[in-house]
Amino acid sequence: MAKKGRVFSGIRPTGRAHLGNYLGAIQNYVALQDDYECVYCIVDIHALTTVEDTENLRQNTYEIALDLLAAGVRPAETILFVQSHVPEVMELHTILSMVTPLGKLTDLPTFKEKVRQNPDNVNYGLVGYPVLMTADIVLYKTDVVPVGIDQAPHLEFAREVVRSFNYRYHTKVLIEPQMKNTIYPKILGLDGKEKMGKSLNNQIELAATPEETTKRVREMVTDPARMKRTDPGNPDICNVFTMHKIFSPQSDVDMVNVECRRAGIGCVDCKMLYARNLNHHLEPFRAKRAELASKPDLLKDTLNDGANRARAIAQKTMEEVRTALQLP
């Protein structure tokens, strides 16, 4: 079947993926392969904008690669590589920065949020992050970029940079990427309030052992108004029930929905049922991941092959860019 075009997406190497990463992005990565030629990049250079200690960066890069492959990214047809392994992106980033107004960068809501989070680490790379992201996208002649609502301003920014470049240099070398809106569910962490993430230590990692997963699930906050076992609960405001609806069979979802409301099932029982179903769902992923982890040379070869394929595209794009700029 003919593909609809080329998709590009990048993922930061922050360590082993958690349920939020899986439901918000990785599942979508896998599904897109059926209809698009996919290019997926582990953006280690982007990670440097907010990471001061790079001691674990290399290992974290391998960890996220394992997660992507175990989840179903198919390297025989999909290009999976590490950002820094294709240095052409740095050259294109520099060139695109020449057509990028500084005010546009500092007005982006994601930049303002990062400044609030890290007021003592507002570096040039953080300001220029969207330009490097644009270079990532257009270097591979990307047609479509899957984005959630929070990333939409960044993609529109990338489109503006492409238009500025093509207009200034009288060319059509760079492709203006199209937005593919993706509904990313907001997965809450163990507290049931904040978005799941490593910075808050409220995550459940995909590669955790069944015992570790069960322990984390037992820590999850349920209906805050339910004080004791005999109190009726309200599944509609319970994060555990929300996760049941994703990972449990419909029969269990229906049972919990009824029994919780009439105190026929307690919160501990509800969480243990969810833990069992979650572990069952993740069992094939964990088995595949363990198999891949036992072959580190194969993983490195996969990433090297992806980088070679990505670089072939990148080098051709840069030849066209240099010609458009009339560089000697």
Secondary structure by P-SEA (a helix, b strand, c coil): ccccbbbbbbbbccccccaaaaaccaaaaaaaccccbbbbbccccccccccccccaaaaaaaaaaaaaaaaccccccbbbbbccccaaaaaaaaaaaaaccaaaaaacaaaaaaaaaccccccccccaaaaaaaaaaccccccbbbbcccaaaaaaaaaaaaaaaaaaaccccccccccccccccccccccccccccccccccccccccaaaaaaaaaacccccccccccbbbbccccaaaaaaaccccaaaaaaaacccccccccaaaaaaaaaaaaaaaaaaaaaaaaaaaacaaaaaaaaaaaaaaaaaaaaaaaaaaaaaaccc
